[in-house]
Amino acid sequence: MRTITQFLHEHPFFADFDPPMVELLAGCATNVHYREGETLFTEGGPADAFYVIRTGRVAIQVHLPAGGALVLDTVDAGDVVGWSWLVPPYRWAFDARAALPTSATAFDAACLRAKCEADPAVGYLFMRSVNQIMMHRLEAARVRLLDLYGGTSP
């Protein structure tokens, strides 16, 4: 079994981080496990973690006014989820639920923020990596919206 540090060294999200930076960030991390249907975080709740999914699948959901939830996206093994911890007031914008049994490496948000603020090089690399993920997810959402509503204008 690999340690958290070994896992992070091999993960693409951390590819631009030098080994001492990865070891520094690994100090904020623990391994967590969720059963299918279990909630990782809830919209409006305190955004206190960042997750790197090791195994399983996580559904990102929004509540519908008529009740129930709509799955906006899914993240699988190797993906990351949760960046609301970066933006005050540090509240989740969506729900995240394990769509399958899921294992992840969870980072304590306060610890990450402190380490990113203490070392601007770490903070810059972390923000750059998160921004790449955000851009990819926004592009995927755009494609889904085009598929849903078509490419014609009113």
PEDA-V747541 format. One record per helix or strand. SS is the DSSP state (~ for helix, > for strand). FROM is the first residue (numbers start at 1). TO is the last residue. If there is no record, write none. Layout:
ss:SS from:FROM to:TO
ss:SS from:FROM to:TO
This chain:
ss:~ from:4 to:10
ss:~ from:12 to:14
ss:~ from:19 to:26
ss:> from:29 to:34
ss:> from:39 to:41
ss:> from:46 to:46
ss:> from:49 to:55
ss:> from:57 to:63
ss:> from:69 to:76
ss:> from:80 to:81
ss:~ from:84 to:86
ss:> from:91 to:91
ss:> from:95 to:98
ss:> from:102 to:108
ss:~ from:109 to:118
ss:~ from:120 to:149
